[in-house]
Amino acid sequence: MRRVYFDHSATTPIDTAVVDAMTPYLTEYFGNPSSFHSYGREVRKAVEAAREKVALAIGADPKEITFTSGGTESDNMAIHGVAYMNKNKGNHIITSAVEHHAVLNTVKALGKEGFDITILPVDKYGMVNPDDVAAAITDKTILITIMHANNEIGTIQPVKEIAAIAKARGVYVHTDAVQSFGKIPLNVDDLGVNLLTLSAHKFYGPKGVGVLYIRKGTRWKQTLMHGGSQERLRRTGTENVPGIIGLAKAAEIVSANLQKEQDYLTKLRDKLIKGVMDNIDKVILTGHPTQRLCNLASFCFEYIEGESQLLSLDMKGIAASSGSACTSGSLEPSHVLMALGLTHEIAHGSLRLSLGKDNTEEDVDYFLEVLPAVVQRLRMMSPLAEDVPEMEEFMEGVRCGV
Ligand SMILES: *Cc1c(COP(=O)(O)O)cnc(C)c1O
């Protein structure tokens, strides 16, 4: 059976060139980068070269790059580090309703500790309005954390405008750029953010390694873990050397190929969106029609239960998602889809298809070939479908054994 992987927002396959770059650091170069001897020094050199590559990829200074265990840790570190270090100035933090849980739950946890939290709404496309950000800022605001691009619906946020507003008011900005890096040009000075999160396994690197960019001069402090003085006291613990080498290699590759991949994926995505919208009725595209990631197509199908749809597609070899990997398996509809103003019923019929560089037009054709029958079968089985006139007709036929 044909297998199609359309879940690159959850994770990407690791690039073979990345594996090749990592292998010597899993075998020959095993030294601890903090060691004084030659074994340590050669590994230290490689880690620092990796830091330079990552810095170059996002327009930062190598000293502003801290390696972490991934996107979740970077988000936690960014938010906690600013919150605790700037308590004397204020206790107000602004975020949006569509953030990844690594941000949203961190901010909410700070809310329980006495920080004052504002969760901004989004429009029907999932976009934060910079005017809302401006209106929410008070004398007590110390941090605004708004993601660069959404992992469920692909909407790209006006982070640059938000950062300009924040800067004028002396407020720090963090952005979770886990989904955008490698898909849209990303430069920390152009964006104007103080802190930024990356995760290697979302751009063809290994799992369990990420980056926290912290702009020079930002009042920020590592507060989560106590230990040795690695990463200039920003992230204690022996570095994940093979992971760091792999992350840097992956960053280098996606940066070099950005324009090419963007053009390619946009074409595939648009074919996919058009194919779905033209051939299936009672379906909506979720997320912004144009300000969206080049690799992400997300929909809500009326009278469909998302989980059953994933199962049916999986049986046909197609790997998709109903939202974020973290939401799957829970009965709660996605907080992102709810923030768009969709009803529970419609949000439950969500489908996210996230493409990657190895997908082909044939993959899209295969999906479009399989989908109509899947949708039709599930709608026939849906108790909600009885309310739909044309479905009712269809059901009559079924009951009579036609
Ligand atoms: C995947 C993801 C994360 C979490 O990154 P991990 O490295 O898996 O911890 C955070 N934010 C966004 C937007 C993501 O898509």
The ligand as a MOL file (V3000), in Angstrom:
LIG
                    3D

  0  0  0     0  0            999 V3000
M  V30 BEGIN CTAB
M  V30 COUNTS 15 15 0 0 0
M  V30 BEGIN ATOM
M  V30 1 C 6.2740 21.1660 18.2550 0
M  V30 2 C 6.0680 22.5190 18.7940 0
M  V30 3 C 6.5770 22.8880 20.0500 0
M  V30 4 C 7.2630 21.9040 20.9540 0
M  V30 5 O 8.5450 21.5700 20.5150 0
M  V30 6 P 9.2330 20.2340 21.0780 0
M  V30 7 O 10.6300 20.3140 20.5690 0
M  V30 8 O 8.4770 19.0860 20.5020 0
M  V30 9 O 9.1670 20.2970 22.5620 0
M  V30 10 C 6.3960 24.1750 20.4780 0
M  V30 11 N 5.7450 25.0750 19.7280 0
M  V30 12 C 5.2480 24.7640 18.5100 0
M  V30 13 C 4.5600 25.8230 17.7140 0
M  V30 14 C 5.3830 23.4780 18.0150 0
M  V30 15 O 4.8700 23.1790 16.8210 0
M  V30 END ATOM
M  V30 BEGIN BOND
M  V30 1 1 1 2
M  V30 2 1 2 3
M  V30 3 2 2 14
M  V30 4 1 3 4
M  V30 5 2 3 10
M  V30 6 1 4 5
M  V30 7 1 5 6
M  V30 8 2 6 7
M  V30 9 1 6 8
M  V30 10 1 6 9
M  V30 11 1 10 11
M  V30 12 2 11 12
M  V30 13 1 12 13
M  V30 14 1 12 14
M  V30 15 1 14 15
M  V30 END BOND
M  V30 END CTAB
M  END
